C-alpha cells in the first residue's frame, strides 16, 4: 500500500494567522449559526477574517450573521472561507486547556491548525472557493 505524501500538502507555517482559544472560537461560530436562524447546513460557508485583536466570523450569502472572537492576530486582513461544519467539528477536537494557532498561507491552500499544548496534533481544512 502506498500512502499519501502528507508533507507535500501540509502548508509551511508562515507569519500569518492567529492564536485563539478553541472553545471561544467554537462558541462564536455557534452564536453566528444561531443568529443566521437556520443553524448550520451541510457545506455552509463561514467567512473567517483576521482583524486587529480578533477573528471575525460571517455566515450567510450576504453575511447575515457575524460574530467576533478575541485572538492574537499576526496578520490582520486575511480572509478565508471554510465549511462551518468542518470548522466546528475540528474545534471540538482540541483540548480546552490551551490555545490553537490558525495558519493561513497562500490563498487556495489548506488552513493548518496547530497547538503548542498538543505538538503532535495537526488539523487541515481546505478553503471553500464559492
SVG drawing of the C-alpha trace seen along z (x, -y; Angstrom):
<svg xmlns="http://www.w3.org/2000/svg" viewBox="-34 -46 41 48">
<polyline fill="none" stroke="black" stroke-width="0.4" points="0.0,0.0 1.2,-3.5 0.3,-6.4 -0.3,-10.0 2.8,-12.2 1.3,-14.4 4.4,-16.6 3.5,-17.9 0.1,-19.1 0.7,-20.5 1.4,-24.1 4.6,-25.6 4.0,-27.8 4.4,-31.5 3.9,-34.7 0.1,-34.9 -2.8,-33.6 -3.9,-33.9 -3.8,-32.3 -7.2,-31.7 -8.9,-29.6 -10.7,-26.7 -13.8,-26.8 -14.2,-30.6 -13.8,-30.1 -16.4,-27.3 -18.8,-29.3 -18.6,-32.3 -19.3,-30.0 -22.3,-28.6 -23.6,-32.1 -23.2,-33.1 -25.2,-29.9 -28.0,-30.8 -28.0,-34.4 -28.2,-33.0 -31.5,-31.5 -31.2,-28.4 -28.4,-26.7 -25.6,-25.1 -26.4,-23.2 -24.2,-20.8 -21.4,-22.8 -22.4,-26.1 -19.6,-28.6 -18.1,-30.6 -16.0,-33.6 -13.1,-33.8 -11.3,-37.1 -8.4,-38.2 -8.6,-41.7 -6.8,-43.7 -7.2,-41.7 -9.9,-39.4 -11.2,-36.9 -14.4,-37.8 -16.9,-35.1 -19.6,-35.7 -22.3,-33.3 -24.8,-33.6 -24.8,-34.7 -24.9,-38.4 -23.0,-37.9 -26.4,-37.9 -24.8,-36.8 -21.4,-38.0 -19.5,-37.3 -16.1,-38.1 -13.7,-36.2 -10.7,-37.6 -7.5,-36.4 -3.8,-37.3 -3.6,-38.2 -0.3,-38.2 -1.5,-39.5 -4.8,-41.4 -6.9,-41.4 -6.5,-37.7 -9.8,-36.2 -10.7,-32.5 -14.0,-30.7 -14.3,-27.4 -17.1,-24.8 -18.6,-25.9 -19.5,-22.3 -15.9,-21.1 -14.6,-24.1 -17.0,-23.4 -16.2,-19.7 -12.4,-20.4 -12.6,-22.9 -14.2,-20.3 -11.2,-18.0 -8.7,-20.3 -8.1,-20.2 -9.9,-23.0 -6.8,-24.0 -4.8,-25.7 -4.9,-27.9 -4.6,-26.9 -2.8,-28.5 -4.6,-29.0 -2.0,-29.3 -3.4,-30.9 -1.0,-30.7 -1.3,-31.2 -4.9,-31.6 -6.5,-28.3 -4.1,-26.2 -5.2,-24.3 -5.5,-26.1 -3.3,-24.5 -4.3,-24.3 -1.7,-23.5 -1.2,-23.8 1.8,-24.1 -0.1,-22.1 -0.5,-19.2 2.5,-19.4 1.8,-16.1 -1.7,-17.2 -2.4,-19.0 -5.6,-19.7 -6.1,-20.8 -9.2,-22.4 -9.4,-23.1 -10.8,-26.5 -14.1,-26.8 -14.0,-28.5 -17.7,-29.5"/>
</svg>
